[in-house]
Amino acid sequence: IALLPLVLYQCGSVMKSIQKDRLHVPVLLLLIIVLPLFYYKKKLVFIDCILSLCILLSQNKKTWIYIPIISMFLTYQANTADTFLTQDTYKRVYDSSLNSLIERNANTIDRLAVFSNKQIVNQTFHDTIRRASGYTSTYNSLYNSFLYDTLHMNVASNDRIKNNDENNFFYLSMLSCNTILPHAYIPLSYKETDTQDTYSLYQSNNTMPIAYATNDLYSETDFNKLKFPYTLDTLYNHVIVTKNIHNKDKSSFQEETPTITYNDTILDTSKKNISVKKQKEITLQLSNNQKSKILVITFHVKNNDAKEPVDITINGQHNHLSPTKAVYYNHNEEFTYTLSSNEDIQKLNVVLGKGKYTISDFHFYTLDEKQVLNRNKQVDAFHEEKSTNMLKGTIDVSNDGYFVTTLPYDKDYQVFLDGKKVEYEKVNTAFVGFPIQQGHHTITIQYKAKFKDIAICMSMSGIILFGFICIIENQKKRL
């Protein structure tokens, strides 16, 4: 698409050459024109190639006029086959009740998370509402790795590019999603605050701030030596920095071997071969009541039918392994579920997708919620001001440490501390941060795209040069 003007220029050059009877068609060019027919077998492409070939071979000065006519006809035929947005689809995506509920609470929302199967990961609902989810080809690789390699969030899509909002305590809290629109399962610390029609809004006072300062530091070198999920609470209770800092703090996660029963029968969790012709729902009972606990479950998945995907949902958290021949194979062969609730987790509601697959190497880990629940009260919160900048506001820092943001790290930020531009670095494996000293500070963070000024100069130069060319051409015609 970006090079389309050059393609159009080439087409114009060809038509101009035909008009002046100066076009010589090499045999190789004819082969190139026909070549797409072997790969892109559609009638319109076939017709386009045949007609274009006939025009090129005719070498008639007047035949060039048929090219735009044929192009317009084929374009019309191709576009009328497209399906446009229907009223029913629009109503499913845009719901007046949902938007009214969100707009009414906009001033209290830091970031909004929506647990939905709909394609609304990029929908903001309101001009001031921020989201942690997203789906774009120009995604931030560090942020993507943070979600799926550091937090080990469940992969619910055919690829890892789409970042869904998930019922994951560490995801929601670390990215300041203090407001959610959930399904049946409500994550830890969230309580219903408002409703409208069939929608309920839940909010939490325990999520981490949009930005904050802390002196609880942990070396990235030591952090990379930890295994999942012992990384989760370590990351949550510290800021991971590249400096060599010796920190003896240990993870509070504990591995357990709970007894799991299905229909009063104890299950062998060493290895399970599953073959289901259609989706099946089962309920598993846990012998150890997970009271006030965050539960992490991991297991390996082997797909025995490569043409079909593997889908397993536990307590509303969905994992998907794409078919082997999928265009964007997601490599999600280690299913991970990070479950939390305001109530005790006594059972696992499992939905097995159809297919043939083997699950093995089960691991169960638990973390007492007290280890993470009040972390936001142990840091110095950033007081944000309304601004067109990425971040602007003030902070009172208790101890020398680091200023931590939820802005994915990139090289094109401009950070101003008390009016002076300062250097910043990558913290928490994926975000913008920098050292900060005790005291009251004003902070402004801007983003300036690389080569933006050069691009503007090039565009303006092109416009000016085009203007000169037009003037010169007009003068030549007068002469």
Salt bridges, closest charged atoms under 4 A:
ASP127 OD1 - HIS126 ND1 3.06
ASP149 OD1 - ARG160 NH1 2.95
ASP165 OD2 - ARG131 NH2 2.88
ASP194 OD2 - ARG104 NE 2.98
ASP216 OD2 - ARG375 NH1 2.84
GLU220 OE2 - LYS426 NZ 3.17
ASP249 OD2 - HIS238 NE2 2.74
GLU255 OE2 - HIS363 ND1 2.68
ASP311 OD1 - HIS318 NE2 2.74
ASP311 OD1 - HIS320 ND1 2.56
GLU334 OE2 - HIS300 ND1 2.67
ASP361 OD1 - HIS363 NE2 3.02
GLU384 OE2 - ARG130 NH1 2.98
ASP396 OD1 - HIS440 ND1 2.76
ASP418 OD2 - HIS441 ND1 2.82
ASP453 OD2 - LYS448 NZ 2.96
